[in-house]
Amino acid sequence: MKRVAISIGDLNGIGIQLALQNHTEISKIIEPLYCIDQNMLEQASKKLNLTIPTDFQTLENIASSFTIEPGTVSKESGAYAYASFVKAVELAKEKKVAAVCTLPIHKKAWELAGVDYKGHTDALRDFFNAEAIMMLGCPQIYVALFTEHIPLKEVAGSINEKDLTRFLLDFYKTAKPKSTVAILGLNPHAGDDGVLGDEEKIIQKAIDNANHAITDWCCEDTTPYSRPLVPDIAFIPNVRKNYTYYIAMYHDQGLAPLKALHFDEGINVSLNLPILRTSVDHGTAFDIAYKGIELNSQSYINAIKYITEN
């Protein structure tokens, strides 16, 4: 059974409720180690009116204690969430755990706490000096993002042959797809042969480079990567049935259809790193935190199951 560090997320949100309510179930498939100290755990459990399981393993000296304020963005909660994440990563680096699963943070709380990163993936790139790849989804469909949290106006200028080729090769190496990966074009109608934009010419060159460089592809009558697909039909049933993995050129292009199809089940996976990290694919849900509302735990459960299968 794998030992997994659970980064507890923003304690003003729903992460700690997910951890407490699902402990018995996930403990059947992994050994969880929660990066929260006993004082903060007891405070949260009292506010939630939930009993702490006797085998709920915690760590001391995560960060300074603070008063939990449900649904509130605060620098104290941001600092604690970041410290919990850093501790989980340290445990993975030291091989004291097999993987890390992160519960949701609030980006503004990190900013208020003086954290320079926009999120987990940005931080992981810096921690490991590696080009981490953000992939989200579930067993039915996974979507990786070539560009992530950047303004939309910067996306087209970020698409170049060298970086996209490297991205495609890194993705192939770490995701290990067994069928052709769908590549989304950038422009409406995938550019209509240059009528609506010519970035697809760059995308196609990178695809050609990657397909040529990959020598261990399993299917002789297909290629590892598709041509640039028309984005607005790439997720309709007749197309989607042909693909498990997609690569989107920008955040909302890939995640809007994914979340429309599989919001409750989706997870976030960081590829191309020396450690395995998964996460829930939802936020802190401040509007329902500590209100006694039953949570949909499928994303969290799927994030844990991914670790057991990889």
ZAZA-334668 format. One record per residue (C-alpha): residue number from 0; x, y, z. Coordinates in steps of 0.001 Angstrom, whole numbers, plus 500000, padded with zeros to 6 digits. Layout:
! residues N
NODE/pos/xx/yy/zz
NODE/NUM/X/Y/Z
...
! end
This chain:
! residues 310
NODE/pos/xx/yy/zz
NODE/0/500000/500000/500000
NODE/1/501456/503370/498964
NODE/2/502028/506085/501527
NODE/3/500728/509426/500244
NODE/4/501215/512933/501625
NODE/5/497966/514925/501600
NODE/6/498505/518672/501316
NODE/7/495567/520021/503282
NODE/8/494758/523096/501175
NODE/9/493080/526260/502433
NODE/10/491595/525506/505838
NODE/11/488921/528162/505344
NODE/12/487555/526011/502523
NODE/13/486233/522476/502032
NODE/14/489513/520548/501844
NODE/15/489636/519464/505475
NODE/16/486023/518245/505297
NODE/17/486921/516129/502264
NODE/18/489883/514683/504161
NODE/19/487919/513811/507282
NODE/20/484827/512448/505547
NODE/21/486756/510243/503118
NODE/22/489543/509004/505389
NODE/23/488050/505549/505968
NODE/24/487505/504933/502259
NODE/25/490892/506127/501010
NODE/26/492699/504314/503820
NODE/27/491624/501070/502178
NODE/28/493816/501812/499145
NODE/29/496618/504095/500440
NODE/30/498234/505109/503703
NODE/31/497467/508847/503977
NODE/32/499749/511232/505841
NODE/33/498018/514577/506335
NODE/34/500154/517707/506336
NODE/35/498245/519432/509129
NODE/36/499102/519686/512806
NODE/37/496879/518451/515600
NODE/38/495868/521897/516831
NODE/39/494488/523033/513469
NODE/40/492891/519629/512869
NODE/41/491014/519753/516172
NODE/42/489855/523316/515489
NODE/43/488540/522324/512056
NODE/44/486854/519142/513289
NODE/45/484995/521066/516001
NODE/46/483736/523636/513515
NODE/47/482624/520822/511215
NODE/48/481232/518714/514076
NODE/49/483155/515729/512705
NODE/50/485026/513122/514701
NODE/51/488735/512713/513994
NODE/52/489478/509072/513052
NODE/53/491868/507391/515457
NODE/54/494297/506497/512656
NODE/55/494351/509990/511104
NODE/56/498127/510578/510793
NODE/57/499225/514224/511087
NODE/58/502461/516197/511288
NODE/59/503482/518909/513697
NODE/60/505133/522284/513038
NODE/61/503554/522916/509635
NODE/62/503086/526680/510127
NODE/63/501727/529188/512622
NODE/64/498279/528368/513951
NODE/65/495423/530742/513158
NODE/66/491707/531029/513709
NODE/67/489757/529360/510920
NODE/68/487262/531741/509315
NODE/69/485054/529711/506968
NODE/70/484700/531167/503511
NODE/71/487262/533914/504079
NODE/72/490323/534770/502002
NODE/73/493176/535424/504417
NODE/74/496949/535577/504395
NODE/75/497063/533252/507420
NODE/76/495145/530505/505655
NODE/77/497198/531093/502516
NODE/78/500454/530772/504431
NODE/79/499315/527550/506101
NODE/80/498140/526044/502806
NODE/81/501462/526838/501147
NODE/82/503465/525429/504066
NODE/83/501389/522240/503969
NODE/84/502105/521873/500259
NODE/85/505837/522484/500701
NODE/86/505972/519865/503452
NODE/87/504196/517302/501267
NODE/88/506648/517911/498423
NODE/89/509612/517613/500791
NODE/90/508341/514229/501945
NODE/91/508096/513079/498321
NODE/92/511588/514399/497533
NODE/93/512951/512466/500490
NODE/94/511026/509361/499308
NODE/95/509185/509160/502604
NODE/96/505967/509054/500594
NODE/97/505228/507636/497146
NODE/98/503158/510589/495939
NODE/99/501445/513857/496845
NODE/100/497742/514660/496629
NODE/101/496814/518319/497030
NODE/102/493508/519654/498314
NODE/103/492280/523030/496986
NODE/104/494054/526305/497666
NODE/105/492938/529876/497072
NODE/106/495331/531763/494792
NODE/107/494524/535160/496316
NODE/108/495230/533805/499812
NODE/109/498650/532644/498585
NODE/110/499261/536095/497167
NODE/111/498256/537783/500436
NODE/112/500669/535460/502245
NODE/113/503521/536649/500007
NODE/114/503730/533443/497953
NODE/115/505138/534204/494513
NODE/116/503457/531308/492697
NODE/117/500019/531350/491071
NODE/118/499408/527747/491989
NODE/119/500774/524286/492648
NODE/120/502060/523641/489113
NODE/121/504008/526906/488934
NODE/122/505637/526099/492251
NODE/123/506496/522541/491226
NODE/124/508285/523792/488111
NODE/125/510506/525941/490291
NODE/126/511023/523320/493002
NODE/127/512268/520743/490493
NODE/128/513563/522995/487706
NODE/129/511370/520973/485342
NODE/130/508736/521753/482722
NODE/131/505771/520347/484597
NODE/132/502718/519648/482440
NODE/133/499217/520316/483740
NODE/134/496792/517560/482755
NODE/135/493208/517385/483934
NODE/136/490468/514839/483420
NODE/137/489241/511378/484310
NODE/138/489587/507896/482776
NODE/139/487137/508789/479994
NODE/140/489104/511853/478843
NODE/141/492244/513764/479822
NODE/142/493193/517262/478641
NODE/143/496737/518673/478888
NODE/144/497376/522398/478565
NODE/145/500180/523878/476476
NODE/146/499660/527332/478024
NODE/147/497991/527652/481411
NODE/148/497354/530681/483600
NODE/149/498271/533473/481202
NODE/150/496103/536214/479683
NODE/151/494297/535136/476534
NODE/152/495951/537927/474545
NODE/153/499343/536281/475163
NODE/154/498421/532792/473963
NODE/155/499038/533173/470207
NODE/156/502470/534676/470780
NODE/157/503400/531806/473081
NODE/158/502932/529171/470382
NODE/159/506266/528390/468736
NODE/160/507655/525284/467096
NODE/161/510495/524636/469533
NODE/162/508504/524848/472768
NODE/163/505494/522972/471413
NODE/164/507713/520190/470049
NODE/165/509377/519815/473445
NODE/166/505971/519815/475137
NODE/167/504655/517057/472869
NODE/168/507704/514877/473448
NODE/169/507578/515415/477215
NODE/170/503877/514619/477259
NODE/171/504380/511406/475309
NODE/172/507190/510314/477621
NODE/173/505229/510848/480835
NODE/174/501568/510269/479908
NODE/175/502417/507153/477847
NODE/176/499333/507322/475592
NODE/177/498310/504100/473872
NODE/178/496233/505785/471159
NODE/179/496548/508930/469070
NODE/180/496463/512176/471061
NODE/181/494105/514867/469759
NODE/182/495765/518247/469212
NODE/183/493462/521270/469165
NODE/184/494078/524070/466715
NODE/185/494113/527614/468051
NODE/186/491824/529479/465686
NODE/187/488170/528987/464721
NODE/188/487937/526196/462133
NODE/189/491630/525469/462916
NODE/190/492482/528523/460814
NODE/191/490650/527436/457627
NODE/192/493953/527016/455744
NODE/193/495218/530386/456927
NODE/194/492048/532382/456260
NODE/195/491367/532799/460005
NODE/196/494948/532636/461285
NODE/197/498153/530758/460591
NODE/198/499221/529462/464013
NODE/199/498087/526012/462885
NODE/200/501075/525927/460532
NODE/201/503350/526202/463580
NODE/202/501320/523602/465448
NODE/203/501532/521211/462492
NODE/204/505323/521603/462292
NODE/205/505629/520707/465975
NODE/206/503339/517716/465462
NODE/207/505438/516531/462534
NODE/208/508624/516928/464603
NODE/209/507197/514919/467494
NODE/210/505712/512181/465323
NODE/211/509056/511778/463565
NODE/212/511042/511716/466833
NODE/213/508856/509093/468535
NODE/214/510203/505696/467512
NODE/215/508373/503375/469918
NODE/216/504810/504085/468814
NODE/217/502611/501025/469144
NODE/218/500302/501371/466110
NODE/219/501738/501284/462592
NODE/220/498616/502656/460896
NODE/221/498337/505760/463136
NODE/222/500582/508498/464518
NODE/223/501118/509569/468139
NODE/224/499611/512998/467460
NODE/225/496724/514083/465257
NODE/226/496709/517047/462880
NODE/227/495340/520290/464466
NODE/228/491644/519595/465047
NODE/229/488851/522151/464699
NODE/230/488354/523103/468363
NODE/231/484589/523621/468334
NODE/232/483838/520060/467204
NODE/233/486750/518223/468821
NODE/234/484646/517201/471833
NODE/235/481422/516156/470110
NODE/236/480579/512448/470596
NODE/237/481535/511259/467105
NODE/238/485004/512790/467458
NODE/239/485485/512197/471173
NODE/240/484984/508449/470796
NODE/241/488329/508318/468959
NODE/242/490449/509970/471664
NODE/243/491304/509631/475343
NODE/244/493946/512374/475484
NODE/245/493673/515938/474194
NODE/246/496168/518795/474152
NODE/247/494700/522292/474233
NODE/248/496546/525457/473307
NODE/249/495074/527429/476198
NODE/250/493277/526976/479508
NODE/251/489591/527518/478764
NODE/252/489783/525903/475316
NODE/253/490416/522554/476985
NODE/254/488853/522918/480402
NODE/255/485460/524379/479480
NODE/256/484394/521264/477538
NODE/257/486092/518932/480024
NODE/258/484240/520414/482981
NODE/259/480961/520469/481082
NODE/260/481368/516736/480489
NODE/261/483030/515472/483686
NODE/262/483178/518203/486320
NODE/263/482506/516000/489354
NODE/264/484979/513277/488340
NODE/265/487906/515362/487073
NODE/266/491338/515495/488672
NODE/267/494549/517440/488097
NODE/268/497815/515581/487444
NODE/269/501288/517120/487216
NODE/270/503288/515289/484547
NODE/271/506990/515451/483676
NODE/272/508200/515662/487274
NODE/273/510379/513333/489402
NODE/274/507436/512950/491805
NODE/275/503791/511989/491267
NODE/276/501308/514703/492220
NODE/277/497552/514643/491811
NODE/278/494876/517049/492954
NODE/279/491157/517606/493016
NODE/280/489913/519594/490028
NODE/281/487804/522090/491943
NODE/282/488290/525058/494211
NODE/283/487908/525858/497881
NODE/284/484102/526276/497615
NODE/285/484068/529002/500261
NODE/286/480306/529424/499764
NODE/287/479572/526009/501299
NODE/288/482554/525518/503629
NODE/289/481696/524464/507199
NODE/290/477931/524637/506519
NODE/291/477219/520958/507060
NODE/292/476564/520387/503366
NODE/293/477305/516926/501991
NODE/294/480214/517183/499553
NODE/295/480681/515388/496254
NODE/296/483972/513585/496876
NODE/297/484430/511910/493500
NODE/298/487260/514192/492357
NODE/299/489201/513535/495564
NODE/300/488619/509792/495381
NODE/301/489698/509729/491718
NODE/302/492847/511714/492540
NODE/303/493794/509070/495098
NODE/304/492919/506185/492781
NODE/305/495135/507631/490041
NODE/306/498084/507347/492434
NODE/307/497384/503676/493099
NODE/308/497247/502952/489358
NODE/309/500427/504798/488316
! end
